[in-house]
Amino acid sequence: MKKEIDMKPRSGYTMLLVLLAVIAGTLAGLVMLENPWFLLGVILIVLLLRGFFVVNPNGSRVLVLFGAYKGTVKENGFFWANPFFARQGISLRARNFDSERVKVNDKIGNPIMINVILVWQVADTYKSAFEVDNYVEFVRVQTDAAVRKLAGSYPYDNFEDEESELTLRSGMDEVNEALEVEITERLAIAGIRVIEARIGYLAYAPEIANAMLKRQQAVAIVAARKKIVEGAVGMVEDALEQLSRDQIIEFDEDKKASMVSNLMVVLCGDKEAVPVVNAGTLNA
């Protein structure tokens, strides 16, 4: 397999002086000597003009002579090369690619919406020009394929797959690293260097988004209730211990059960407790 060849063509300014000399000689021969053979100088002038080209900063020109790759000019400036060279310009600037949001299934089959933000640039102009048909379209298609493969390798979350420690939502750093490795391998054939690849958008598909939101809310409510109950139990234990230690009141088992029940209702209830005045005894 051929590799990129760094080519250094002639200075365009030197050849511009040669062109001016040829133009002057041709005009002098045609006007002063009236010799028709100097018309050949016009052909030479046209050929010299075709050889000039400019390479802008972070740009390049791939030079091909009758189907044979001759090299790539990466140095910016004004140059002259064989006028029969076919010259293809390839930008070496870093580019952003924000893919469309695609619907895919995660590891456990849930439909999700996902897209990727990719920063890339051409590293090998030979591969970009000749190994693929259109390297820009190649980047788009292969990035889309990599995102689909990645999404199918991890669950969106671990609600249904509790044994999974790495998910698309919680393991962003690891997932982005895996995504970058996958895209790098796919784009290597086109001479593309991946600077950064990360997930830009991630959500459940619209048809299940509401159901998943309710499930997440239910999980959050259960977790909050668990914390409330744990705190309430601790407060009740402290209250009973302090009342017994200070000998404020004597508790039998029935009184303890009644007090624990009342305190748990007050501490765990959604609404504020309404005080009730008991005119009788504790057992009334």
Sine and cosine of phi, psi and omega as CSV:
sin_phi,cos_phi,sin_psi,cos_psi,sin_omega,cos_omega
0.00,0.00,0.73,-0.68,0.02,-1.00
-0.96,0.27,0.42,-0.91,0.05,-1.00
-0.85,-0.52,0.19,-0.98,0.00,-1.00
-0.89,0.45,0.70,-0.71,0.04,-1.00
-0.92,-0.39,0.83,-0.56,0.02,-1.00
-0.99,0.14,0.90,-0.43,-0.09,-1.00
-0.94,-0.34,0.64,-0.77,0.03,-1.00
-0.87,-0.49,0.99,-0.17,-0.03,-1.00
-0.98,0.21,0.03,-1.00,0.01,-1.00
-0.94,0.33,0.42,-0.91,0.06,-1.00
-0.92,0.40,0.71,-0.70,0.02,-1.00
-0.94,0.35,-0.47,0.88,-0.03,-1.00
-0.95,0.32,-0.62,0.79,0.05,-1.00
-0.90,0.43,-0.72,0.70,0.00,-1.00
-0.94,0.35,-0.40,0.92,0.08,-1.00
-0.92,0.40,-0.61,0.79,0.07,-1.00
-0.91,0.42,-0.64,0.77,0.04,-1.00
-0.88,0.47,-0.68,0.74,0.00,-1.00
-0.88,0.48,-0.70,0.72,0.01,-1.00
-0.89,0.46,-0.62,0.79,0.02,-1.00
-0.91,0.41,-0.65,0.76,0.02,-1.00
-0.91,0.42,-0.67,0.74,0.02,-1.00
-0.88,0.48,-0.69,0.72,0.00,-1.00
-0.89,0.45,-0.70,0.72,0.00,-1.00
-0.90,0.44,-0.64,0.77,0.00,-1.00
-0.91,0.42,-0.71,0.71,0.01,-1.00
-0.90,0.43,-0.64,0.77,0.00,-1.00
-0.91,0.41,-0.66,0.75,0.00,-1.00
-0.92,0.40,-0.63,0.77,-0.03,-1.00
-0.96,0.27,-0.61,0.79,-0.09,-1.00
-1.00,0.09,-0.74,0.68,-0.12,-0.99
-1.00,0.09,-0.70,0.72,-0.06,-1.00
-1.00,-0.05,-0.31,0.95,-0.01,-1.00
0.80,0.61,0.65,0.76,-0.02,-1.00
-0.99,-0.16,0.89,-0.46,-0.04,-1.00
-0.91,0.42,-0.33,0.94,0.02,-1.00
-0.90,0.44,-0.35,0.94,0.01,-1.00
-0.95,0.30,-0.14,0.99,0.12,-0.99
-0.90,0.44,-0.39,0.92,0.08,-1.00
-0.89,0.45,-0.42,0.91,0.05,-1.00
-0.90,0.45,-0.48,0.88,0.04,-1.00
-0.90,0.44,-0.67,0.74,0.04,-1.00
-0.89,0.46,-0.66,0.75,0.02,-1.00
-0.90,0.44,-0.63,0.78,0.02,-1.00
-0.89,0.46,-0.68,0.73,0.01,-1.00
-0.88,0.47,-0.67,0.74,0.01,-1.00
-0.91,0.42,-0.66,0.75,0.02,-1.00
-0.90,0.43,-0.63,0.77,0.01,-1.00
-0.90,0.44,-0.60,0.80,0.00,-1.00
-0.92,0.38,-0.32,0.95,-0.06,-1.00
-0.99,0.12,-0.21,0.98,-0.04,-1.00
-0.99,0.14,0.63,-0.78,0.10,-0.99
-0.37,-0.93,0.32,-0.95,-0.04,-1.00
-0.86,-0.52,0.66,-0.75,0.11,-0.99
-0.90,-0.43,0.89,-0.45,0.00,-1.00
-0.98,0.18,0.30,-0.95,0.05,-1.00
-0.82,0.57,0.67,-0.74,-0.05,-1.00
0.85,0.53,0.55,0.83,0.11,-0.99
-0.82,-0.58,0.08,-1.00,0.01,-1.00
-0.39,-0.92,0.32,-0.95,0.10,-1.00
-0.76,-0.65,0.84,-0.55,0.07,-1.00
-1.00,-0.01,0.83,-0.56,-0.09,-1.00
-0.97,-0.25,0.79,-0.61,-0.03,-1.00
-0.76,-0.64,0.75,-0.66,0.02,-1.00
-0.91,-0.42,0.95,-0.30,0.02,-1.00
0.76,0.65,0.72,0.69,0.06,-1.00
1.00,0.03,-0.08,1.00,-0.01,-1.00
-0.97,-0.25,0.81,-0.58,0.02,-1.00
-0.94,0.33,0.80,-0.60,-0.04,-1.00
-0.94,-0.34,-0.37,0.93,0.02,-1.00
0.47,-0.88,0.08,-1.00,0.00,-1.00
-0.80,-0.60,0.74,-0.67,0.05,-1.00
-0.99,-0.14,0.90,-0.43,0.01,-1.00
-0.95,-0.32,-0.32,0.95,0.01,-1.00
-0.95,0.31,0.76,-0.65,-0.04,-1.00
-0.99,0.15,0.57,-0.82,0.00,-1.00
0.48,-0.88,-0.25,-0.97,-0.04,-1.00
-0.95,-0.32,0.86,-0.51,-0.14,-0.99
-0.74,-0.67,0.19,-0.98,0.12,-0.99
-0.69,-0.72,0.69,-0.73,0.03,-1.00
-0.64,-0.77,0.09,-1.00,0.02,-1.00
-0.72,0.69,0.84,-0.55,-0.05,-1.00
-0.90,0.44,-0.27,0.96,0.02,-1.00
-1.00,0.04,-0.04,1.00,0.08,-1.00
-0.92,0.38,0.71,-0.70,0.23,-0.97
-1.00,0.05,0.77,-0.64,-0.10,-0.99
-0.89,-0.45,0.85,-0.53,0.02,-1.00
-0.93,-0.38,0.85,-0.53,0.01,-1.00
-0.99,0.10,0.75,-0.67,0.04,-1.00
-0.76,-0.65,0.83,-0.56,0.01,-1.00
-0.97,0.25,0.65,-0.76,0.05,-1.00
-0.97,-0.26,0.15,0.99,0.00,-1.00
-0.95,0.30,0.45,-0.89,0.11,-0.99
-0.95,0.31,0.64,-0.77,-0.06,-1.00
-0.80,-0.61,0.52,-0.86,0.08,-1.00
-0.98,-0.19,0.65,-0.76,0.12,-0.99
-0.75,-0.66,0.92,-0.39,0.04,-1.00
-0.97,-0.25,0.97,-0.23,-0.12,-0.99
-0.95,0.32,0.32,-0.95,0.08,-1.00
-0.94,0.33,0.45,-0.89,0.06,-1.00
-0.96,0.27,0.85,-0.52,-0.04,-1.00
-0.91,-0.41,0.50,-0.86,0.04,-1.00
-1.00,-0.10,0.85,-0.53,0.00,-1.00
-0.69,-0.72,0.19,-0.98,0.07,-1.00
-0.98,-0.19,0.70,-0.71,0.06,-1.00
-0.98,0.21,-0.16,-0.99,-0.12,-0.99
-0.87,0.50,-0.56,0.83,-0.06,-1.00
-0.98,-0.19,0.19,0.98,0.14,-0.99
1.00,-0.09,0.04,1.00,0.02,-1.00
-0.97,0.25,0.73,-0.68,0.04,-1.00
-0.96,0.28,0.76,-0.65,-0.01,-1.00
-0.73,-0.68,0.35,-0.94,0.09,-1.00
-0.96,-0.29,0.74,-0.67,-0.09,-1.00
-0.51,-0.86,0.54,-0.84,0.16,-0.99
-0.58,-0.81,0.20,-0.98,-0.08,-1.00
-0.75,-0.66,0.55,-0.84,0.11,-0.99
-0.94,-0.33,0.85,-0.53,-0.09,-1.00
-0.86,-0.51,0.73,-0.68,0.12,-0.99
-0.92,-0.40,0.85,-0.52,-0.11,-0.99
-0.58,-0.81,0.28,-0.96,0.09,-1.00
-0.43,-0.90,0.37,-0.93,0.01,-1.00
-0.97,0.25,0.79,-0.61,0.04,-1.00
-0.96,-0.30,-0.54,0.84,0.00,-1.00
-0.80,-0.60,0.96,-0.28,-0.08,-1.00
-0.93,0.37,-0.49,0.87,0.01,-1.00
-0.89,0.45,-0.74,0.67,-0.01,-1.00
-0.90,0.43,-0.65,0.76,-0.01,-1.00
-0.91,0.43,-0.57,0.82,-0.07,-1.00
-0.99,0.11,-0.55,0.84,-0.19,-0.98
-0.84,-0.55,-0.31,0.95,-0.03,-1.00
-1.00,0.09,-0.40,0.92,0.03,-1.00
-0.76,-0.66,0.35,-0.94,-0.05,-1.00
-0.95,0.31,-0.74,0.67,0.00,-1.00
-0.62,-0.79,0.96,-0.27,-0.16,-0.99
-0.93,0.37,-0.49,0.87,0.03,-1.00
-0.93,0.38,-0.71,0.70,0.05,-1.00
-0.92,0.40,-0.56,0.83,0.03,-1.00
-0.88,0.47,-0.67,0.74,0.04,-1.00
-0.87,0.48,-0.69,0.72,-0.03,-1.00
-0.90,0.44,-0.75,0.66,-0.08,-1.00
-0.93,0.37,-0.71,0.70,-0.05,-1.00
-0.94,0.35,-0.54,0.84,0.08,-1.00
-0.91,0.42,-0.67,0.74,0.04,-1.00
-0.88,0.47,-0.66,0.75,0.02,-1.00
-0.91,0.41,-0.64,0.77,0.00,-1.00
-0.91,0.41,-0.63,0.78,0.02,-1.00
-0.90,0.43,-0.67,0.74,0.01,-1.00
-0.90,0.44,-0.66,0.75,0.02,-1.00
-0.91,0.41,-0.68,0.74,-0.01,-1.00
-0.89,0.46,-0.71,0.70,-0.03,-1.00
-0.88,0.48,-0.54,0.84,0.01,-1.00
-0.99,0.17,-0.07,1.00,-0.03,-1.00
-0.99,-0.12,-0.25,0.97,-0.05,-1.00
-0.72,-0.69,0.52,-0.85,0.15,-0.99
-0.97,0.23,0.42,-0.91,0.03,-1.00
-0.90,0.44,-0.70,0.72,0.09,-1.00
-0.54,-0.84,-0.01,-1.00,-0.06,-1.00
-0.96,-0.28,0.45,0.89,0.05,-1.00
-0.91,0.41,-0.68,0.74,-0.02,-1.00
-0.99,-0.15,-0.33,0.95,0.02,-1.00
-0.85,-0.53,0.97,0.24,-0.12,-0.99
-0.92,0.40,-0.35,0.94,0.00,-1.00
-0.98,0.20,-0.23,0.97,-0.03,-1.00
-0.99,0.14,0.89,-0.45,0.03,-1.00
-1.00,0.09,-0.46,0.89,-0.04,-1.00
-0.95,-0.31,0.86,-0.51,0.01,-1.00
-0.79,-0.62,0.23,-0.97,0.02,-1.00
-0.90,0.44,-0.56,0.83,-0.08,-1.00
-0.99,0.12,-0.63,0.78,-0.11,-0.99
-1.00,-0.09,-0.44,0.90,-0.08,-1.00
-0.96,-0.29,0.80,0.61,-0.11,-0.99
-0.86,0.52,-0.70,0.72,-0.05,-1.00
-0.88,0.47,-0.74,0.67,-0.01,-1.00
-0.92,0.39,-0.65,0.76,-0.01,-1.00
-0.91,0.41,-0.68,0.73,0.03,-1.00
-0.90,0.44,-0.60,0.80,0.05,-1.00
-0.91,0.42,-0.68,0.73,0.05,-1.00
-0.90,0.43,-0.61,0.79,0.03,-1.00
-0.90,0.44,-0.68,0.73,-0.01,-1.00
-0.90,0.44,-0.65,0.76,0.02,-1.00
-0.90,0.43,-0.69,0.72,-0.02,-1.00
-0.89,0.45,-0.72,0.70,-0.01,-1.00
-0.93,0.37,-0.62,0.79,0.01,-1.00
-0.87,0.50,-0.69,0.73,0.01,-1.00
-0.91,0.42,-0.62,0.79,-0.03,-1.00
-0.95,0.31,-0.57,0.82,-0.09,-1.00
-1.00,-0.03,-0.07,1.00,-0.02,-1.00
-0.88,0.47,-0.56,0.83,-0.02,-1.00
-0.89,0.45,-0.44,0.90,-0.02,-1.00
-0.99,-0.11,0.13,0.99,0.02,-1.00
0.94,0.34,0.49,0.87,-0.04,-1.00
-0.99,-0.16,0.73,-0.68,0.09,-1.00
-0.98,-0.19,0.81,-0.58,0.02,-1.00
-1.00,0.03,0.88,-0.47,0.01,-1.00
-1.00,0.09,-0.69,0.72,0.02,-1.00
-0.39,-0.92,0.60,-0.80,0.08,-1.00
-0.61,-0.79,0.80,-0.60,-0.01,-1.00
-0.48,-0.88,0.40,-0.92,0.04,-1.00
-0.96,0.27,0.80,-0.59,-0.02,-1.00
-0.99,-0.11,-0.48,0.87,-0.02,-1.00
-0.58,-0.82,0.69,-0.73,-0.01,-1.00
-0.50,-0.86,0.84,-0.55,0.01,-1.00
-0.29,-0.96,0.32,-0.95,0.12,-0.99
-0.92,0.38,0.48,-0.88,0.06,-1.00
-0.90,0.43,0.48,-0.88,-0.09,-1.00
-0.82,0.57,-0.57,0.82,-0.09,-1.00
-0.93,0.36,-0.34,0.94,0.02,-1.00
-0.86,-0.51,0.04,1.00,-0.09,-1.00
-0.88,0.48,-0.70,0.71,-0.03,-1.00
-0.90,0.44,-0.68,0.73,0.01,-1.00
-0.90,0.44,-0.67,0.75,0.00,-1.00
-0.93,0.37,-0.55,0.83,0.05,-1.00
-0.91,0.42,-0.68,0.73,0.04,-1.00
-0.89,0.46,-0.63,0.78,0.02,-1.00
-0.90,0.43,-0.68,0.73,0.03,-1.00
-0.90,0.45,-0.64,0.77,0.04,-1.00
-0.90,0.43,-0.64,0.77,0.02,-1.00
-0.89,0.45,-0.66,0.75,0.04,-1.00
-0.89,0.46,-0.66,0.76,0.01,-1.00
-0.91,0.42,-0.64,0.77,0.01,-1.00
-0.91,0.42,-0.69,0.73,0.02,-1.00
-0.88,0.47,-0.68,0.73,0.02,-1.00
-0.90,0.44,-0.64,0.76,0.02,-1.00
-0.91,0.40,-0.68,0.74,0.02,-1.00
-0.88,0.48,-0.63,0.78,0.01,-1.00
-0.88,0.47,-0.68,0.73,0.03,-1.00
-0.91,0.42,-0.64,0.77,-0.01,-1.00
-0.90,0.44,-0.70,0.71,0.00,-1.00
-0.90,0.44,-0.68,0.73,0.03,-1.00
-0.87,0.50,-0.67,0.75,0.03,-1.00
-0.93,0.37,-0.64,0.77,-0.01,-1.00
-0.90,0.43,-0.66,0.75,0.03,-1.00
-0.87,0.49,-0.68,0.74,0.02,-1.00
-0.90,0.43,-0.64,0.77,0.02,-1.00
-0.91,0.40,-0.65,0.76,0.02,-1.00
-0.90,0.43,-0.68,0.73,0.03,-1.00
-0.87,0.49,-0.69,0.72,0.01,-1.00
-0.90,0.43,-0.65,0.76,-0.01,-1.00
-0.90,0.44,-0.73,0.68,0.00,-1.00
-0.90,0.45,-0.65,0.76,-0.01,-1.00
-0.91,0.42,-0.68,0.74,-0.02,-1.00
-0.93,0.36,-0.65,0.76,0.03,-1.00
-0.89,0.45,-0.65,0.76,0.01,-1.00
-0.94,0.34,-0.64,0.76,-0.02,-1.00
-0.92,0.40,-0.65,0.76,-0.01,-1.00
-1.00,0.09,-0.03,1.00,0.02,-1.00
0.81,0.58,0.65,0.76,0.03,-1.00
-0.96,0.28,-0.60,0.80,0.00,-1.00
-0.45,-0.89,0.54,-0.84,0.04,-1.00
-1.00,-0.04,0.75,-0.66,-0.03,-1.00
-0.92,-0.38,0.77,-0.64,0.27,-0.96
-0.99,-0.11,-0.05,-1.00,-0.08,-1.00
-0.91,0.41,-0.61,0.80,0.00,-1.00
-0.92,0.39,-0.68,0.74,0.00,-1.00
-0.91,0.42,-0.64,0.77,0.04,-1.00
-0.88,0.47,-0.70,0.71,-0.01,-1.00
-0.89,0.46,-0.65,0.76,0.00,-1.00
-0.91,0.41,-0.68,0.74,-0.02,-1.00
-0.92,0.38,-0.66,0.75,0.03,-1.00
-0.88,0.47,-0.67,0.74,0.00,-1.00
-0.89,0.46,-0.72,0.70,-0.02,-1.00
-0.91,0.42,-0.69,0.72,-0.01,-1.00
-0.91,0.42,-0.65,0.76,0.00,-1.00
-0.90,0.43,-0.63,0.78,0.04,-1.00
-0.90,0.44,-0.69,0.73,-0.02,-1.00
-0.92,0.39,-0.71,0.71,-0.09,-1.00
-0.97,0.24,-0.51,0.86,-0.07,-1.00
-0.98,-0.18,-0.12,0.99,-0.04,-1.00
-0.95,0.31,0.43,-0.90,0.03,-1.00
-0.98,0.22,-0.46,0.89,-0.05,-1.00
-0.95,-0.33,0.33,-0.95,0.03,-1.00
-0.92,0.38,0.57,-0.82,-0.01,-1.00
-0.95,0.31,0.60,-0.80,0.06,-1.00
-0.98,-0.20,0.89,-0.45,-0.05,-1.00
-0.92,0.38,0.61,-0.79,0.03,-1.00
-0.82,-0.57,0.81,-0.59,0.02,-1.00
-1.00,0.10,0.87,-0.50,0.01,-1.00
-0.99,-0.14,0.92,-0.40,-0.02,-1.00
-1.00,0.10,-0.16,0.99,-0.01,-1.00
-0.98,-0.19,-0.46,-0.89,0.03,-1.00
-1.00,0.05,0.07,-1.00,0.03,-1.00
-0.89,0.46,-0.47,0.88,-0.05,-1.00
-1.00,0.00,-0.03,1.00,-0.06,-1.00
-0.96,0.27,0.00,0.00,0.00,0.00
